Amino acid sequence: MPSAEPRIVSAWRELRATPDEIFELIADPTRQPEWDGNNNLSYAGLGQRVRSVGDVFVVTLTQGSVRENHVVEFVEGRRIAWMPAEPGKAPVGHLWRWELEPMNEERTLVVHTYDWTKLDDSSRFERARATNSDRLAASIARLSDLVENRGELPSSSPGQPST
């Protein structure tokens, strides 16, 4: 029986940047800890820029565990989605997606989605529920700071959304 609980959350915002500028920050895992509004990512090694479905990039989380992120959707400059997994294991059923839609030459609509409809490990539900639209919006806000300041975050501390 399907759950009545919402398992897909999204946030969106129009940014003053091109899709290509924004996508470079999303598709390069090395840059992801800079804009992660969940304050969950600590480090990703160089040379992992995502280029296609089937790519796997590795990140270290703030508590020290490692995740292999399996890219399941990819359109250069427009869409990327991945499913995290413990090293050497299959993804557990949650997905992170970014979609970029150009509004004009200078502005892009950014939609960030967390989808845990296929997550069936109940021990992970509490954490999945904690990933709400406010946390997704925090990632977009930090991404906005980066692209609108051309790669440099304002003086807010790492891992904290700027206001």
C-alpha positions in Angstrom: 0.0 0.0 0.0 1.5 3.4 -1.0 2.4 5.8 1.8 0.4 9.0 2.1 3.5 10.7 3.3 5.1 13.0 0.7 8.4 11.6 -0.5 9.3 14.2 -3.1 10.3 17.6 -2.1 11.5 20.5 -4.3 12.7 24.0 -4.1 13.2 26.5 -7.0 14.6 29.9 -7.6 15.6 32.1 -10.5 19.3 32.9 -10.4 21.3 35.6 -12.2 23.6 33.3 -14.1 23.6 31.1 -17.2 22.7 27.4 -17.0 26.4 26.6 -17.9 27.8 28.6 -15.1 25.5 27.0 -12.6 25.9 23.5 -14.0 29.7 23.6 -13.7 29.3 24.0 -9.9 26.8 21.1 -9.7 28.5 18.6 -12.0 31.9 19.1 -10.3 31.7 17.1 -7.0 34.8 19.0 -5.8 32.6 22.2 -5.6 29.5 20.5 -4.0 30.6 21.0 -0.4 30.6 24.8 -1.0 26.9 24.9 -1.8 25.5 22.0 0.2 22.6 23.4 2.2 22.3 20.2 4.2 25.8 20.7 5.6 26.4 17.0 4.8 29.3 17.1 2.4 32.9 17.4 3.5 35.1 16.6 0.6 35.2 15.2 -3.0 38.4 14.5 -4.8 39.5 16.3 -8.0 38.9 14.9 -11.5 35.3 13.6 -11.0 33.4 16.1 -13.2 30.2 14.3 -14.2 29.8 13.8 -18.0 27.2 11.1 -18.5 24.6 8.7 -17.0 26.5 5.8 -15.5 29.3 8.0 -14.0 30.0 7.4 -10.3 31.5 10.1 -8.1 32.7 9.7 -4.6 32.2 12.2 -1.7 33.1 12.1 2.0 30.4 13.2 4.3 30.9 15.5 7.3 30.7 12.5 9.7 33.4 10.7 7.8 31.6 8.1 5.8 32.0 7.8 2.1 29.3 7.7 -0.6 29.4 6.6 -4.2 26.9 8.7 -6.2 25.5 6.9 -9.2 24.5 9.3 -12.0 21.1 8.2 -13.3 20.0 11.3 -15.3 22.2 13.7 -17.3 21.8 16.4 -19.9 24.8 18.7 -20.1 24.0 22.1 -18.8 20.3 21.2 -18.0 19.8 18.2 -15.8 21.7 15.9 -13.5 20.5 13.4 -10.9 22.3 10.8 -8.8 21.5 8.1 -6.3 23.9 7.7 -3.3 25.2 4.3 -2.1 27.7 3.0 0.4 30.9 2.0 -1.4 30.5 -1.2 -3.3 26.7 -1.4 -2.7 23.7 -0.6 -4.8 21.8 2.7 -4.2 19.3 2.5 -1.4 16.5 4.4 -3.2 16.8 8.1 -2.8 17.7 10.6 -5.6 19.0 14.1 -5.8 18.1 16.0 -9.0 19.0 19.5 -10.4 17.2 21.0 -13.4 18.2 24.2 -15.0 15.9 26.1 -17.4 17.2 29.3 -19.1 14.7 32.2 -18.6 16.7 34.7 -20.7 20.4 35.4 -21.5 21.2 36.2 -17.9 18.8 34.3 -15.7 18.1 30.6 -15.1 15.3 28.8 -13.2 17.0 26.3 -10.8 14.9 23.4 -9.5 16.4 21.1 -6.8 14.5 17.9 -5.9 15.0 15.2 -3.3 13.0 12.0 -4.1 12.9 9.2 -1.7 9.9 7.3 -3.2 12.0 4.2 -3.8 13.7 4.2 -0.3 12.5 1.1 1.5 15.0 1.0 4.4 12.9 2.3 7.3 16.1 3.1 9.3 16.7 5.9 6.8 13.3 7.4 6.9 13.9 9.9 9.7 16.9 11.4 7.9 14.9 11.4 4.6 12.0 13.3 6.2 14.5 15.9 7.6 15.5 16.8 4.0 12.8 19.4 3.3 12.3 22.2 0.9 14.0 24.6 3.2 17.2 22.6 3.1 17.0 22.3 -0.7 16.4 26.1 -0.9 19.5 26.6 1.3 21.6 24.8 -1.3 20.1 26.9 -4.1 20.8 30.1 -2.1 24.5 29.1 -1.6 24.7 28.2 -5.3 23.3 31.6 -6.1 26.0 33.2 -3.9 28.7 31.3 -5.7 27.5 32.1 -9.3 26.5 35.7 -8.6 29.9 36.3 -7.0 31.7 34.3 -9.7 33.0 31.4 -7.6 33.6 33.1 -4.2 31.2 32.7 -1.3 30.5 35.8 0.8 32.0 35.9 4.3 29.5 33.4 5.7 31.1 30.4 7.3 31.5 27.1 5.3 28.4 24.9 5.6 26.1 27.8 6.6 23.6 29.3 4.2 24.2 33.0 3.7 21.4 35.4 4.4 
